[in-house]
């Protein structure tokens, strides 16, 4: 994440972190097919779904408070990957494996586009401002108009702005898959997903607001004083994320039919390769009348929840960071509860320290203790025992080898006696 | 009674004739060079081993038997030992090419090696106790002379006199054992002794056991069993190093051949008593050999103790012989392997001693750079001795220990033999590894390469190929050893 931005875009948005999701997606049908022959695989998929849900929520809350732009994006990536895992896990728990499966893959695809775009845009901002803190930016919209526009487009996709962004359709597919799965865990996971969507919309708005709105930060003012004029980076930087941002919206407009296409492909794939049959017609059709059939195949409850989540998250973000009706710093410091929550999120739920203490410092102390009090005394003490015994034995035997033939002959004679006695016993 | 076309007779005539002719040539020929005699001896031994191999491959020899009405029997058991002994004799002869250069009386030296080889080969073929004893002496007397061959060297003289003293004593003890056996059964033929022993009344049993004890002591002297081993390190260290190779790899194995011929007799007649005694001696022998080897500073002396340890391993197979065919098979396999490994190690030591005039372990530092091929040969043979896979020593030890564990169903104490063997193998790696460490990982005074004798290189290359080759593909030798094991179950019908 702190690597070069282009590399971050590649490994965080598209390849490396997706490898895990892809692995689960690749093997998921196998486990589901096992379930079809009577082996209970529910626990496997439940674990995956819950890991996804927890990851999504946990990392979204951390993205909400962090001041570094690339860290916000990195937490956001983790959160979105949680969504994908959630979809794959829920796929295994539902009757319609292909729904969740498609949702997971579709989200993976759309996320690759908008997150790569956001990462590269962030890299461009870092280059322009020379700082990775959003508090060092502010009010940039007048200077870097193209980046501003593209970030809005990709950001809207991340927020899940309705109807025109890929992010909306893919997230909606996940909500629908979770809601329709009919599993006992469906409701809690659905609620977590919705809350996470609110937070996602909020922190994306916060990011854009902190970077482009408000007053110029001290850092930017200092730069201008030193003679650095704030301006757009070269075309080789903004063209790539521009293309991706426009694509995000472009595919978003045809998003629903795109999703249906993926859906159809996966039905074929799953039935030919794994023999998992899906009833095509069971896709919800109640919303057929709305908007002249445009929303054919979309679950109305999931759709409503998704819209509401976007509205709430974006609204809150707008109040604090774009409209600047309230100062978020003052708000957080106004009472102990918010302050504590903020601090808790900023310190990554103290998970890092917990892991550090539990798995680094603790074992280290344990290891030292073992070394000092057990190995040095007990094992070392025991080790020297055989060593000394061997040495003493060898010396004793050497001592018998006097080189005097007479004594050798005595031993020989005694040996005969010994053997005969041994035989007579 | 004597079939003149049989393998042992032809071997005796061939090697004996060459052995007698060699000194005569040296009288006629005035030159002092030794390579002619070495060449002739080498040729005779190669002819002998080819003849044995031909006899085996063309199936002119009988399946392994324990006794026959003749004094000699032409069977695979004998052929197996003949092959092992002749390989050792050839390695010794080739190794001596360089060792004997410029030393006096080379013709007699090679002649004595040939005569000792006849003795070793005949022991394996004998089925009569008197024939066995004559062959025993034919093997021993030339080696007494060979051990003292460096007549100006006091330690060589000491080695010879100690060896001779103990040899004479043990010969007397063997004769004593034979006389008791003859007195009890009225025959010296091993087959007749077996059936005689099995018919003995309980009042005569202690006498039979006394005879057996005499055999163990007498053969045990040559094998190097504890407590009959005291002469062995002194003799191996003092005698010419190539002769130490012959003693450790050749005559020791001949002792095993004799013990096996007689062991089988005891197995039938006296059953388990003998086995238990041998088991205890096996454990004592391997432990004493390996323990004493650890502190040694002299390369040949260390190898001498190591060969005592290996005698203990081989004895495992003998001690479980009453109930395990595989035990004897494993013993035979290990005998052949150990013959080559130990001969290679001693001849490498001989090469080091002749080239650099050192035998102290601290002086062989950095040998890996100075004499790379000798060092490699020594390393491979030491690793094989320690039983490191995939070298041949690993397979034979595996078979020995495995057969001991299998025999546990009949003899509850047998698995302890395997435990002792494994512990000792681990212990032995301490001193084998020490030599290897000195050769390769320590800085010496000089790392300039010295010229290695060609004959030593030849022996090293042969043994590396043999050790690694059998290690990678042991099946033919295991099969050969299996065909050399006499069928014990057929014998139990004698009762």
HADDOCK unambig.tbl for C-alpha pairs under 7 A between the chains (distance, minus, plus):
assign (segid A and resid 390 and name CA) (segid B and resid 291 and name CA) 6.72 0.50 0.50
assign (segid A and resid 393 and name CA) (segid B and resid 291 and name CA) 6.73 0.50 0.50
assign (segid A and resid 394 and name CA) (segid B and resid 291 and name CA) 5.15 0.50 0.50
assign (segid A and resid 394 and name CA) (segid B and resid 292 and name CA) 4.76 0.50 0.50
assign (segid A and resid 394 and name CA) (segid B and resid 294 and name CA) 6.83 0.50 0.50
assign (segid A and resid 394 and name CA) (segid B and resid 295 and name CA) 6.24 0.50 0.50
assign (segid A and resid 397 and name CA) (segid B and resid 292 and name CA) 5.88 0.50 0.50
assign (segid A and resid 398 and name CA) (segid B and resid 292 and name CA) 6.37 0.50 0.50
assign (segid A and resid 401 and name CA) (segid B and resid 230 and name CA) 6.84 0.50 0.50
assign (segid A and resid 405 and name CA) (segid B and resid 162 and name CA) 6.53 0.50 0.50
assign (segid A and resid 408 and name CA) (segid B and resid 230 and name CA) 5.73 0.50 0.50
assign (segid A and resid 411 and name CA) (segid B and resid 227 and name CA) 6.61 0.50 0.50
assign (segid A and resid 412 and name CA) (segid B and resid 227 and name CA) 6.27 0.50 0.50
assign (segid A and resid 412 and name CA) (segid B and resid 228 and name CA) 5.28 0.50 0.50
assign (segid A and resid 415 and name CA) (segid B and resid 227 and name CA) 5.39 0.50 0.50
assign (segid A and resid 415 and name CA) (segid B and resid 228 and name CA) 6.64 0.50 0.50
assign (segid A and resid 416 and name CA) (segid B and resid 213 and name CA) 6.80 0.50 0.50
assign (segid A and resid 416 and name CA) (segid B and resid 217 and name CA) 5.91 0.50 0.50
assign (segid A and resid 419 and name CA) (segid B and resid 213 and name CA) 5.79 0.50 0.50
assign (segid A and resid 420 and name CA) (segid B and resid 210 and name CA) 5.99 0.50 0.50
assign (segid A and resid 420 and name CA) (segid B and resid 213 and name CA) 5.05 0.50 0.50
assign (segid A and resid 422 and name CA) (segid B and resid 277 and name CA) 5.78 0.50 0.50
assign (segid A and resid 423 and name CA) (segid B and resid 209 and name CA) 6.37 0.50 0.50
assign (segid A and resid 423 and name CA) (segid B and resid 273 and name CA) 5.95 0.50 0.50
assign (segid A and resid 423 and name CA) (segid B and resid 274 and name CA) 6.21 0.50 0.50
assign (segid A and resid 423 and name CA) (segid B and resid 277 and name CA) 6.11 0.50 0.50
assign (segid A and resid 424 and name CA) (segid B and resid 206 and name CA) 6.90 0.50 0.50
assign (segid A and resid 424 and name CA) (segid B and resid 209 and name CA) 6.99 0.50 0.50
